[in-house]
Amino acid sequence: MLELWGRKNAYNVQKVLWVLAELELEYVHYDVGSTPGDLETPEFLALNPHARIPLLRDDGAIVWESNSIVRYRGSLRRGQAMVRRCA
C-alpha cells in the first residue's frame, strides 16, 4: 500500500495527490507539515533526513520531492511506462 506524507494544502503535495488520483492508486495519507515540529520527529527524519514534504513510501521504496515522486509513479504505471526513457 502506498503511503503519502504531507499536508493537503501544500502545492507540491497537491501535485502528488493529483497524480495518484489520475493513476487510480490506493494510498494512505498522513497529514503532516502543518504543526510546528511534526517533520522533525525521529520517525519522520528516519524517512526523510531533509524534513520536507511530500514523501511517498511504496513497499519499502522511499521517495521525496514532488517531481521525483511524479516521475517514479509514472514510470511504474501498471507495468507500462508513462514517462519516456532517454536512450
C-alpha positions as CSV (number, residue, x, y, z in Angstrom):
1,M,0.0,0.0,0.0
2,L,1.3,3.4,-0.9
3,E,1.8,5.9,1.9
4,L,1.9,9.7,1.4
5,W,3.1,12.2,3.9
6,G,2.2,15.9,3.6
7,R,-0.5,18.5,4.2
8,K,-3.2,18.6,1.6
9,N,-3.0,22.4,1.1
10,A,0.7,22.3,0.2
11,Y,1.1,22.8,-3.6
12,N,3.7,20.1,-4.0
13,V,1.6,17.6,-2.1
14,Q,-1.4,18.5,-4.3
15,K,0.6,17.7,-7.3
16,V,1.3,14.2,-6.0
17,L,-2.3,13.7,-4.9
18,W,-3.4,14.6,-8.4
19,V,-1.1,12.0,-10.0
20,L,-2.2,9.3,-7.5
21,A,-5.8,10.1,-8.4
22,E,-5.2,10.1,-12.1
23,L,-3.4,6.7,-11.8
24,E,-6.3,5.4,-9.7
25,L,-3.9,4.2,-7.0
26,E,-5.0,3.5,-3.4
27,Y,-2.9,5.1,-0.7
28,V,-2.9,6.1,2.9
29,H,-2.4,9.8,3.6
30,Y,-0.7,11.2,6.7
31,D,-1.4,14.9,7.2
32,V,1.9,16.2,8.4
33,G,3.6,19.5,8.0
34,S,1.1,21.9,9.4
35,T,2.1,21.7,13.1
36,P,5.5,23.0,14.0
37,G,7.9,20.2,14.8
38,D,5.9,17.3,13.3
39,L,8.5,17.0,10.5
40,E,11.4,16.9,13.0
41,T,10.3,13.7,14.8
42,P,12.8,10.9,14.8
43,E,10.3,8.7,12.9
44,F,9.9,11.2,10.0
45,L,13.6,12.1,9.9
46,A,14.3,8.4,9.5
47,L,12.3,8.5,6.3
48,N,13.5,11.9,5.1
49,P,16.5,13.5,6.8
50,H,15.7,16.8,5.0
51,A,12.4,17.1,6.9
52,R,10.5,18.1,3.8
53,I,7.1,17.1,2.3
54,P,5.8,15.4,0.3
55,L,7.2,11.9,1.0
56,L,6.0,8.7,-0.6
57,R,6.7,5.2,0.7
58,D,5.9,2.3,-1.7
59,D,6.7,-1.2,-0.4
60,G,9.9,-0.1,1.1
61,A,11.0,2.4,-1.5
62,I,11.0,5.9,-0.1
63,V,10.8,8.9,-2.5
64,W,10.7,12.5,-1.6
65,E,10.4,15.7,-3.7
66,S,7.2,16.1,-5.7
67,N,8.7,15.9,-9.2
68,S,10.7,12.8,-8.2
69,I,7.5,11.2,-6.9
70,V,5.6,12.0,-10.0
71,R,8.2,10.6,-12.3
72,Y,8.6,7.5,-10.1
73,R,4.9,6.6,-10.1
74,G,4.5,7.5,-13.7
75,S,7.3,5.1,-14.6
76,L,5.6,2.2,-12.8
77,R,2.1,2.5,-14.1
78,R,0.7,-1.0,-14.3
79,G,4.0,-2.2,-15.9
80,Q,3.8,0.3,-18.7
81,A,6.0,3.4,-18.8
82,M,4.2,6.7,-18.8
83,V,7.5,8.6,-18.7
84,R,9.6,8.2,-21.8
85,R,13.1,7.0,-21.0
86,C,16.1,8.7,-22.6
87,A,18.4,6.4,-24.6
